[in-house]
Amino acid sequence: MKSQPRQNLTHQLTHDLGFAIVRGVYPVSEGLPSEADLCIKYDVSRSATREAVKMLSAKGLISSRPKQGIRVLPESSWNMFDTDVLRWILSSKPSLSLLKEFTQVRVALEPQAAALAAMTATKEQLAEIDNALTRMADADEGLDDPLEADIAFHTSILVASNNRFFVQLTEFISTALRVSIRYTNHIKGVPGADVAKHADILDTIKSRNPERAKKAVETILEEALELIESKLV
């Protein structure tokens, strides 16, 4: 059997350890096995293990210091904007409170992104949003994936904002949307999003009306937030 490249082993070990940490396999403030023990347990080289430890440290999950060993940090130290960290958390324990906090972030960001898109989006960017809306309509007929189409719509608006900070958040937003959209649709008892409401968002952006675009996005996000909060009571 051909051995895996070291980089692949490093990423696999980073994933395995990161996922184990967020699931609580290694409790906060307690130590992970030593690098030597991790090499044996996961059957990887010392150099791949050392790189994985560095990656997890950069993500805020652990600290590694001489004489102190490798220790798990509290969740408050974790980099929630790191898509690996967010994916591990959402895959292991997507609590309602976390989904609520994420939706609050969306409320703070996406309406403003839509307003900016109404002012600055290019024809090509408008066409991308339009294409995502078409995919959403197709998904209602079973011709596309409703979740992927919905995510494409929202991330296309972030890109169309032409704000470099919003654009860099597309992967973060996309990662969390895979859980939050699925959950809110489940509460509503529907397989996909309301195409008409999303069409209204696109119309407001195309009409170059930033205030209406902002309000249209706020409307659907506030509805999602209310659904989540109704289950927290």
N, C-alpha and C positions, 0 to 999 in steps of 0.2 A: 504493500500500500504506500502510495506517495504521501510524504509528510506534508502537513499544512505549513504555509509560510508563517514566519514568526508574527507578522502583523495580524494575520487572521486569528492566531492563537491569543494574541494580546486582546483583541476586540472581543473574542468569545469569553475570555476570562473576565474582562471588564463587565460584560453583560451578566454573566453568571453571578459574580460577586455583588454587582449593583442591585440586581433583582432580589438576591437573597437578603441584602441589607434592608431594602424598603419593605420586604415581607416580614422583617423582624427576626430572621434566622440568627442574625448577629445583633444582639440588643445594644441600644445606645449606651455609650460610655464604657462598654466592655470591649475587650480586644479581639481582633481577628486572629486567626492562626498566623504564625510567623511566615515570612516569605518562603523560607525553606519548607515549612509544612504545607503551604499553598502549592508549591511546586509538586510535591508528592500527591496531595489530594486531587489536584486537577490535571496532573500529568503534563505539566508544561515546564519550559526552561526557566531558569532564574531571571534571565534578562526579560523574557515576556512577562513574568510575574511582576518584576520591578516596574515595567512600563504601565501595566494595568493598575498598580497601586498609585502611580503618579496621575493617571487619568481620573481615577476615583477621587483622589485628593483635589484635583482641579474642579471637579463637579461638586465639591463640598460635602461628600458623603463620609469621608474618613480623614484622619490626620495620621501622619507617619513621621515619627521623630525618634532619634537615637535614644536608647534606654527606656523609651515609653512604648515602643512597638506601634502596631497599627490599631487605632481606636475608632469606633463608629461615632460620628458627630450627631447631635440632635437635628431633627427635621428642620428647625429654623435656620440651620447652616446650609441646607441643601440648595443648590442652584435650580430653582423651579423653572427658569427660562431655558435650561438645558433640555433639549428634546429627549435625550436618553433618560434622564432622571424623571421627567414628566411621563414618558412612556412606561417606565417601570412602575411608577406609582399608580397610574391609571390601569395597568394590567393586573396589579395585585390588590389594590384597595381603593377603587374610585368612589370615595365617600361623597355623600350628598353635599357636605360642607365644602369639600374641595371643588366640586362642580359649581357650587354657588359662587365661590371666590373667583373661579375662572370666568364665569358669566359676567361677574362684576367688572373684570378686566376688559371683556369684550364691550360692555356698555361704555367704558371709558375710552376705548380706542376706535371701534368700528364706525360709530356714527360720524366721528371727525374724519375718518378715512374716506367715507362716502361723500362728505361735504367737499373734501379736497379733490376727489375724483370728479365731482360735478364741475369743478373749476379747471382742472388740469388734464383730465384723461385724454389720451390721443384716440384717433379713430381705431387704431389697432387694439388698444386696450379696451375700448367700448365693445369691440367685436368679440374679445375674449369673454367679457362678462355676458354678452348676448349668447355666445356659444354655450356657456355654462347653464344659462337659463333654459336653452333648448334641450340640453341634456337632462335637466330636471323634469321638463315636460315629457321627454322620452321615457324617463324613469317611471313616471306614472303609468305608462303603457307597457312597462316591463322590458323596455328596450335599452336601458342603461342602469347603472348602479345608483340608487337614490342618495346614498351617503356620499359617494365620491362626487356626484354632480353638485350636491349642496356645498360641500367643502370647496370645490372649484369656484363656485359663485362667490363665496365670501373672500377667498384668498385673491381672486381676481380684482376685487375692489381694493384690497390692500395694495396690490401692485399698481393699480390705476391711480392711487393717491399721489404717486410720484414723490412720496416722502421716504427717504432712504431708511429711516428707523422703522416705519410701518412695514416696508418691504421685507426687512430682515426678520420681522416677526411672523412671516407667513408659515414657516415650518412649525413654529411653536403653536400658532393658532390651529393649524391643520392637525397636529398631533392630538390636541385636547378635544377638537371638534369630533373626532372619531368616536369618542365616548359620550360627550355631552349631547350631540345631536341624536345619537341612537337612544339615549335615555329619555330625552324630552319627547321624541316621537313615540316611544313606548308608552309614556304616560298619556299622550293624546290618542293613542290607539291607531296611529297612522304609520304607513311605511316610509313616507317621505315628507318633505317640507311643503308648505303652502305656496304653490307656484305663483298664484295671483299676487300675493304680498311681495314676493321677490321680484315679480315683473314690475310692480309699482316702484320698487327701489331703483331698478334699472331705468325706468321712465324718468324719474326725478333726476338721475345722474345725466341722462341724455339731454334733458331739458336745461341743463346747466343751472339748476336751482339748488345751491348748497344747503339751504335751510330745510327745504322739503326732503332732500336726500338724507340729511341727518335725522330728521324726524321719522322717516320711513324705516330706517334701520333701528332707531330707538324703540319703535313700536314692536317689532318682532323679538328684540332682545329682552325687553321688559316682560313680554309674554312668557319667554323661556325662563326668566328669573322667577316670575310668579309661580310657574309650574313647579320648579325645584323647591321654592320656599314652602309651597303647599304640602310637600311631602316631608318637610323638616319639622312641621308643627307637631 
